[in-house]
Amino acid sequence: MTDQHPPPPPPASRGLNWKHWTAIIVVIALCCGGVFLMNTNFSNPTDTIRDHYTRAANLDEGGGKAYTSSSSPAIVADQIDDDAEARSERSSGGTYYLQYSKHIVAVSPYNGGSKIMLHDYRSGYNHYSSVFILWGWSSSPPSPFRGGGPGSGK
C-alpha cells in the first residue's frame, strides 16, 4: 500500500488579493463622500434669488447684488428661507436678514414690494455690521458643520 497524503495547501499569499483591494476602495470612497458632503453647502440662496426675482443692478450697494419683487419683505424672506434654509433669520426696522454659511441676504421694503440684497458673507457683514453686532452674528462666516462630537459644549 502506498501512503497517499493529500497535497499540501498552497502557501499563503503575502500580497493583497482582489477582496482586500475592493474593501480598500470602498473605504476610500466612503471617506471621500463624507468629506464632500460635509463641505457641501446645500443652503445656498443664490440660485433661488436669481431664478425668482428681478435683477436690479442700479440698486446694488455695499458689494451686494440687488433684486426686486412685488411681494412684501416678509413673504419674500419666507420664500427664500423655504427654498434655501437660512442658519438664522432676524428682522429689524422692516428689513429681514437671512444668514447663510457663505451669504447674507437682506430683504427690505421698496416701491410697494421688496428689494433683495444678496451679499457674500463678508461684504454683507461689513455693510450691515451695526445691526448684526446686537445679534451676536460673527464677522466670520459660520461653519457649515452643525454637529457636536464627544466633549462638545464644554
C-alpha positions in Angstrom: 0.0 0.0 0.0 1.2 3.4 -0.9 0.9 6.1 1.6 -1.1 8.8 -0.2 -1.3 12.1 1.5 -3.2 15.0 0.2 -1.1 17.6 -1.4 0.0 20.4 1.0 -2.1 23.6 0.8 -0.6 26.4 -1.3 1.5 28.8 0.6 -0.4 31.8 2.0 -0.3 34.8 -0.4 1.7 37.6 1.0 0.1 40.3 -1.3 -3.3 41.8 -1.3 -5.9 39.9 -3.2 -8.9 41.3 -5.0 -11.1 41.2 -1.9 -8.6 43.4 0.0 -8.4 45.9 -2.8 -12.2 46.0 -3.1 -12.5 46.7 0.7 -9.8 49.4 0.5 -11.5 51.1 -2.5 -14.9 51.1 -0.7 -13.5 52.6 2.5 -11.7 55.4 0.5 -14.9 56.1 -1.5 -16.9 56.4 1.7 -14.4 58.7 3.3 -14.2 61.0 0.2 -18.0 61.1 0.0 -18.2 62.0 3.7 -15.7 64.9 3.3 -17.6 66.1 0.2 -20.9 66.1 2.0 -19.5 67.9 5.0 -18.1 70.7 2.8 -21.1 71.0 0.5 -23.3 73.9 1.2 -26.9 72.8 0.5 -28.3 76.1 1.8 -27.3 78.5 -0.9 -29.8 81.3 -1.7 -28.1 82.4 -4.9 -30.0 80.3 -7.4 -33.3 80.8 -5.7 -32.9 84.6 -5.8 -31.6 84.7 -9.3 -34.3 82.4 -10.6 -37.3 84.0 -8.8 -36.6 87.8 -8.6 -35.8 90.6 -11.0 -32.2 91.7 -11.1 -31.8 95.5 -10.5 -28.1 96.4 -10.9 -28.9 100.1 -10.4 -29.8 99.3 -6.8 -26.5 97.4 -6.0 -24.9 98.6 -2.8 -22.1 97.6 -0.4 -20.7 94.9 -2.6 -24.1 93.1 -2.9 -26.3 92.4 -5.9 -29.9 93.8 -5.8 -33.0 92.1 -6.9 -36.7 93.3 -6.6 -40.1 91.7 -6.1 -43.6 92.9 -5.9 -44.2 90.9 -2.8 -43.7 92.2 0.8 -40.4 91.7 2.5 -41.9 89.2 5.0 -43.2 87.0 2.1 -40.0 87.2 0.1 -37.8 86.4 3.1 -40.0 83.4 3.9 -39.9 82.2 0.3 -36.1 82.4 0.2 -35.8 80.7 3.5 -38.1 77.9 2.4 -36.1 77.2 -0.7 -32.6 77.6 0.9 -32.9 77.2 4.7 -31.0 80.0 6.5 -28.9 79.4 9.5 -30.5 82.4 11.2 -33.3 84.8 10.3 -33.8 88.2 12.0 -35.6 91.4 11.3 -35.1 95.0 12.3 -37.0 98.1 11.1 -38.9 96.2 8.5 -35.8 94.6 6.9 -35.3 90.8 7.1 -31.8 89.4 7.3 -31.0 85.8 6.4 -27.7 84.4 7.5 -26.1 81.5 5.4 -22.7 80.0 5.7 -21.4 81.9 2.7 -24.0 84.6 2.1 -26.1 87.3 3.9 -29.4 88.3 2.3 -31.3 91.5 3.3 -34.9 91.9 2.2 -36.3 95.5 2.7 -39.4 97.4 1.6 -39.0 99.0 -1.9 -41.7 100.7 -4.1 -44.6 98.7 -2.5 -42.7 95.5 -2.8 -39.2 94.4 -1.8 -35.6 94.9 -2.5 -33.4 91.8 -2.0 -29.7 92.3 -1.4 -27.5 89.2 -2.0 -24.1 89.6 -0.4 -21.2 87.2 0.1 -20.8 86.8 3.8 -18.0 89.3 4.5 -19.4 92.1 2.4 -22.8 91.6 3.9 -21.4 91.6 7.4 -19.4 94.8 6.7 -22.4 96.5 5.2 -24.9 95.7 8.0 -22.5 95.2 10.9 -24.2 97.8 13.1 -27.3 95.6 13.1 -25.5 92.2 13.4 -23.4 93.2 16.4 -26.5 93.4 18.5 -27.5 89.9 17.5 -24.1 88.3 18.0 -23.6 87.3 14.4 -19.9 86.7 13.8 -17.8 88.6 11.3 -16.5 85.3 10.1 -18.8 83.0 8.1 -20.4 80.3 10.3 -19.1 76.8 9.8 -21.5 74.6 7.6 -20.9 71.8 10.1 -23.5 72.0 12.9 -22.9 68.7 14.8 -21.1 68.2 18.0 -18.9 65.3 18.9 -17.7 63.9 22.2 -16.8 66.7 24.5 -18.8 69.4 22.6 -20.4 72.0 24.7 -17.7 72.2 27.3 
